[in-house]
Structure formats: structure tokens, C-alpha cells
């Protein structure tokens, strides 16, 4: 590969990689990437029954009326769950805000008493976020997620129970993929999440060491590895079942029990990365987070800069590799690269907890594959046009078709050495005849002659090089190798001599004068290619072989074919020749160059 071609290829690869990387960096691919990544990373699994959701469902709403319910309802539910102190739940999480005193002090007292007696109850806290001014002493900045207000259990309840925040924030596409491990509340301090606090209560009850905290970003967010989809933690147990006593409290022994909204219209439904279509209730998200803490599996996203670098390198190498590949090879490369990347992302997620953008590389590979196919098609079209423009007027159609099918011959158009058979043919007696004819008639005769020689050359699959006055030049075995090029050239020469007889008879009848052809054929090495100036180039052959064939023709009498010993040897027994020895002196040739006449040729094998 030439240096200029290599540099061009590298430059194109770098440019393509830069464009694709910029597209990814601008977030244009985020929406489809989130969808594909969620499908790869999030898959539902069976739960072990240690986390149970008790729903504030439609049956409970029918029994107790619309929420908010009297606080005695939750108080009675807590008392029922803790009915047997030896077989009570490890932790009970109430996903409801009890902020401030209610209008029923007795109900408030009942709730406090139930929580205090159980000792295993956690109530929800929640913040209101917005833009706020943060003063750092010497400077200040605008925090777009500042805590503007904080709602937590009323004082008496907070003193006898646990609390954790229940804030959930969706990503830009309204899908919940991340959870807040903690919230730093002004004048209160760091408040950990509802799910983490419940998990630590569960671990303490069972005497196990809590897993480490997940790695978070500066705002306390981390990636959620969902365990199960909507409905997986809900065994159709309603708050109404507890108050009716239809479910044994022993069923919940040692488990984490979550009580929260579980009916449409309670404004606690979210689309999650586990399932974009089916909504998941907030209490189910809490259940998934508790299972994540129990498993200690905390995937984290690879830094965006590192992923952009990987995308740039993979895109550049992919473009460089597919630059001039055939469609089948490009297709296989695309399929293998996409499969390997998706498999690698899935494996690294499961084994190392690394979260990559799954779609970036396959999408880039797809665009590069399409571009490479289009580019190769465009290059092939240009090459075919170049070949057609170069050869279409003077190459046998069969050879032209083979050039277009095989391709790659355009690389030889700049010049290459071939072993070729060269033929020159000229009219004997035409100059004298033309002096007595008007110009239109001269042109007419010339055209008849050129048509005859061209047809003979094309019939025997030769390449018509040029017309020089009333002389025609052709060669064989270039631009594509041919079987028996010398024989083909001599067949064309014999046809020309034979055809000249009919042309001569016609001229004799019309003008009283006749003409004949002198032909020269030689075989040997020559440089063949596009030769000339940038504004005027011809595909031609040059070299001693061409000069020798020309001098053989210039010395040949009318209706005679002069050939060299190289041609005679190639023809072998198929031709009858007469050696003239060194009697014919060719300009530029040393003494002893043998010239022969081609008297006859077996034409049975002519195609």
C-alpha cells in the first residue's frame, strides 16, 4: 500500500472516529443506548421470600376509604405483625409520611405506642429539592439539587422508631436507574435511604455483617441492579388482611416487611430500567434495593471519558479495517464485533459490576459498516467508469467485461510490464490514390479500412491501441493475461489480409485503383499503461517490442505479414512461414535479426 493511500486511510479513520465520538459525547445516543443497556443488564430473577410487600391496595382502599387513612390503621397493622415477640419481622418499613400531629391525638399516640413496642419499625422521610444558593465561606454557587424542605416523622414518633428517605429520581428519559444512598440535610446531617436503613436493621436482627456501602457519585446516587420486576415481592397480601387476621403473623417472621401504596392513583408508580412498559410501585423499588444490599452487588458506570476513548479507538480501528473489505468480510466483521461487545459488556457487568454503554460500539460499527459498503460501492463505480472510459472504445467487450468483474486492474493503468503480442497494419498505395480523390471520399475509404481492422482486432480479443493516419496498432495479453496471445494476433492479421481483398476489389471497381495491407507482428516485453500529460493521456504500449512490430509492418509489402522468430516459435506447427533470414534490414536492429512471412495459419481454433 502506498504511503499516500495509507495516510488517507488513517485520516479517514480518525475523522470517522472523531465524528462518532462527538455524537456520543453530545448525548445524541443516550435515549436508544439506555433502552438497549437496560435490556442487557436488567433481567428478572426469583426472590427468596425474605422481603415481603404488604399492599395499600385497592381492597384496602375499599375497606378503609381513600388515603390518608386514620393513623390507627397502620398502628393496628404494626401490632398484628409484632403479635408474637419471638416471631416478629426483622424490620417493618412504612412507606408513608407521618409529618406533624394529626387531628386525632389518640391515633398519633397509638402509632407511637405500636412503633415503640415493636422496636423494629422504620418510617419514611422525604426531601423537596430545587435550586438553592450554597455559601462555602469565600464563595458561593447554585446547587440545582439543594434540599429546600425536609419532611420527617413527627417528634414523638421519631423518638421511638427509625427513619430513612424515600426520594426517588428518574433519569432524563423518565426511567429510574439510580438510587440516592443518602441525602445531606441542612441542620440535620446525612440521612441514609429507607432501603439501606431497613437492610441494616435486618442484618442486625440476624447477626450478620452488613455489606459495604455502594460507590456513589457526588450527589449520593448509585446504579440500581434490579433483582425482580413488578409484582415479584407482592404475595397479594393487603393491609386489610392484617386487620382482618386472615394471614398468620408468623408468615412474616424474620423478614423485611414493607407497607406502602400499591394501587393506581396513589402517585407512587415509576418506570424502571427493569421494565420500561410496566410501572413499578415505589415500595417495590425499595424491595429491590434491599436485595441489592443483601447481595452486595453494586455495579457502577465506567467513567464517561474512558468510554469515549474506547469508542474512538474501536471506531477508528473498525473504519480502518473495513476501508476496502468485500461486503461479506465487512458483514462478518460487523457481526463479530457487535456480538463480542455485547457479550463483553454483559460479562463485565456480571463479573466486575462495570456498566458500559452497550449501544455505542455496535451502533458505531453499524454506521461504519454501512459507510464502508457505500464507500466501496462508490469506489467500485468510479473504477468501473474509469476502466470503461479507458478501455471501452478500443478493448474487446469480453475483455472489458472481465476487467469490470475482476476489478483491481485499474491499479495497472499507471504502467506495468507485460509480455505482449503487438500488431501494426498499414495501407499500401493509399497515398497515391488519395491524391486524385476529393476529401470526403478519402475519409470514406479511411473509415472503411479502420472499420475492417477494428473488427478483426475485436473479433480476436485484442486491445486497439491507436490510429496513426492510415496505420492501426493493437496488442494482446494486456491489460489482462490471455491464452495464446500470439496466435490471436496472427489470426487478426490473417483476417485483415483476407478482408483487404474485398476492399481492394471494391476500390478497383469504383476508382480503377486498389490498395493492400502490410502487417507486422512481434512478441516481447513492453510497458503498458496510461502514458501522456495530465490533460491528454492514452492507454498504450511502449518499448522495443512495439518499435520492432512497427518496423516489421513498414517493411512488409502489400498483402504480406512479416513476423519475428519469437512469433513463429509461439505459433509452432499451426503456421506455415518463410524465413527471409537477415535480408530485411530493420532500423535499430542488429545484423542477423530474422524476419519471416506468415504464409498460412490453421484457423480452426479461432473464437
PyMOL commands that set and color helices and strands:
alter all, ss='L'
color gray80, all
select helices_A, chain A and resi 3-25+30-41+58-64+71-81+85-87+105-118+155-159+194-206+239-244+249-252+282-295+304-322+327-352+358-391+397-406+409-414+430-434+439-459+485-511+544-555+565-574
alter helices_A, ss='H'
color red, helices_A
select strands_A, chain A and resi 51-56+91-94+121-135+140-151+162-165+175-176+178-180+182-185+189-192+221-223+234-238+256-261+269-272+275-281+300-301+354-355+416-428+463-468+471-476+516-533+536-542+560-564+575-579+595-601
alter strands_A, ss='S'
color yellow, strands_A
deselect
rebuild
show_as cartoon
